[in-house]
Amino acid sequence: MMDEVWSRGWSEAHKAALRARDDLAQAGQPMPTLWDEVRMLVRDLIRPAVKNERSETCCDAQGCQSAA
């Protein structure tokens, strides 16, 4: 029973991936591959995105409700 559920889920996911590939091909955009995803993941692990740090002075007692 579990194999049937898994197989059905995999089949639906495979059909959705093929539809997405066809949609991107019709739009003229290249389909990202697993290798592209791995390269982006490694790039992000080596050089993480810079987060914008909020300054502590942005919320003063008179202008900010959460400081009250």
Helices and strands as residue ranges (DSSP letters): H 2-27, H 34-46, G 56-58, G 65-67
